[in-house]
Amino acid sequence: MKILVYPHEILRQVAEPVKNIDGALQAFIDDMIKTMYKAEGVGLAANQVGRPIELVVMDCATDDERGKNPIVLINPRIIEQEGEMVGEEGCLSIPGYGAKVRRSEVVLVKAYDRDGKEIEIEARGGLLSKCIQHEIDHLKGICFVDRLSPVKKALFKKRWAKIRPKDE
């Protein structure tokens, strides 16, 4: 699968809820997971690969556990959040660029797993909390650079013009 590069218009679309978990969706989930690992990412939203549906895959595990238990969130909703943290973020749709972003420290998310079972995940600080918020932002048409201050956003635009992949 090809990962769309910022500022592709699909990255700005608000994703539609998944209505049916069928074999075609399972195959798409598997392709997304393979694509995320191949790109060495920790998360990937469906709209990043051209399909604006409420689906994300993630794997924030340590190196020795990576690949053993990827997380699939279908129709995810953050239902509680608290605290604040600032941390470095990057994005597979904005390769080669990273910046510090302010996020909630603790999030509680409800979603469906790939089998259609309702799940809750509480993430307290760290990579998983950041990744959940980052990927759910994608489903709302928000990229992490949208969360930068006006000055940092202007600096990003100048830098991105120089480093953006030219075949996009």
C-alpha positions in Angstrom: 0.0 0.0 0.0 1.1 3.5 -0.7 1.2 6.0 2.2 -0.2 9.4 1.2 2.1 12.3 1.8 1.1 15.7 3.3 -0.8 17.8 2.1 -2.8 15.1 0.1 -6.5 16.1 0.2 -7.6 12.7 1.7 -5.5 13.4 4.8 -7.9 16.3 5.4 -11.1 14.3 5.1 -13.1 13.3 8.1 -13.3 9.5 8.1 -16.6 7.7 7.9 -17.5 5.1 10.6 -16.9 1.4 9.7 -20.3 -0.2 9.2 -19.4 -3.8 8.4 -16.5 -6.0 9.6 -16.2 -8.5 6.9 -13.5 -10.4 5.0 -12.6 -7.4 2.8 -12.0 -5.3 5.9 -9.9 -8.0 7.5 -7.7 -8.2 4.4 -7.4 -4.4 4.4 -6.4 -4.5 8.1 -3.7 -7.0 7.3 -2.4 -4.8 4.5 -2.4 -1.8 6.8 -0.4 -3.7 9.4 2.1 -4.9 6.8 2.4 -1.3 5.5 3.0 0.1 9.0 5.8 -2.4 9.7 7.4 -2.0 6.3 7.5 1.8 6.9 8.8 1.3 10.4 5.9 3.2 11.9 4.1 2.7 15.2 0.7 3.7 13.9 -1.3 4.1 10.7 -4.7 5.5 10.0 -6.8 4.2 7.1 -7.0 7.6 5.4 -3.2 7.7 5.3 -3.5 4.9 2.7 -6.3 6.5 0.8 -9.4 5.1 2.5 -11.1 7.6 4.9 -12.8 5.1 7.3 -12.5 5.1 11.1 -9.8 2.5 11.4 -6.3 2.6 12.9 -3.5 0.1 13.5 -0.8 0.5 16.0 2.2 -1.3 17.6 3.9 0.7 20.3 5.7 -2.4 21.8 9.3 -2.6 22.6 11.6 -4.0 20.0 11.5 -7.6 21.3 7.7 -7.6 21.5 7.1 -5.6 18.3 5.0 -7.5 15.7 3.5 -9.9 18.2 0.3 -8.1 19.1 -0.6 -5.1 16.9 -3.6 -3.1 18.1 -6.6 -2.6 15.7 -9.1 0.2 16.6 -12.3 0.4 14.6 -14.5 3.5 15.2 -12.3 4.7 18.1 -13.5 7.4 20.4 -11.6 9.1 23.2 -14.0 9.2 26.1 -11.8 10.6 28.8 -8.5 12.5 28.8 -6.6 14.3 31.4 -3.2 15.9 32.1 -0.7 17.2 29.7 2.5 16.1 28.2 4.8 17.4 25.4 6.7 15.0 23.3 8.4 14.5 19.9 6.2 13.2 17.1 6.7 12.2 13.5 4.3 10.9 10.9 4.5 8.4 8.1 2.7 11.0 5.9 5.3 13.6 6.7 8.5 11.7 6.4 11.7 13.2 7.7 10.1 15.8 9.9 9.4 15.7 13.7 8.3 18.3 16.2 7.3 18.5 19.8 3.5 18.3 20.3 1.3 18.9 23.3 -1.1 16.1 24.1 -3.2 14.7 26.9 -1.1 12.5 29.2 -3.9 10.0 30.0 -6.5 8.9 27.5 -9.3 6.3 27.7 -10.5 5.1 24.3 -13.4 2.9 23.3 -13.4 1.1 20.0 -14.1 -2.2 18.4 -11.3 -4.7 17.7 -10.9 -6.5 14.4 -13.4 -9.2 15.5 -16.1 -6.6 16.3 -15.7 -6.9 20.1 -16.0 -3.6 22.0 -12.8 -2.8 23.8 -11.4 0.0 26.1 -7.8 1.0 26.3 -6.4 3.3 28.9 -3.0 4.8 28.1 -1.1 6.7 30.7 1.7 8.9 29.2 4.3 7.6 26.9 4.1 6.4 23.3 0.8 4.6 23.4 -1.1 7.6 24.7 0.6 9.8 22.1 0.0 7.3 19.3 -3.7 6.9 20.0 -4.3 10.7 20.0 -2.2 11.1 16.8 -4.0 8.4 14.9 -7.5 9.5 16.0 -6.5 13.0 14.9 -5.9 11.6 11.4 -9.5 10.2 11.4 -10.7 13.8 12.0 -8.6 15.2 9.1 -5.9 16.6 11.5 -2.2 16.2 11.0 0.2 16.7 13.9 1.7 19.8 12.3 -1.8 21.4 12.7 -1.1 21.3 16.4 2.1 23.4 16.2 2.3 27.1 17.1 1.9 29.6 14.3 5.7 30.2 14.3 6.6 26.5 14.3 3.9 25.9 11.6 5.6 28.6 9.4 9.0 27.0 9.9 7.6 23.6 9.1 6.1 24.9 5.8 9.5 26.3 4.7 11.4 23.2 5.7 8.7 20.9 4.2 9.0 22.7 0.8 12.7 21.6 0.8 12.4 18.0 2.1 9.0 16.9 0.8 9.3 13.8 -1.4 9.4 15.0 -5.0 7.4 12.2 -6.5 4.3 13.1 -4.6 
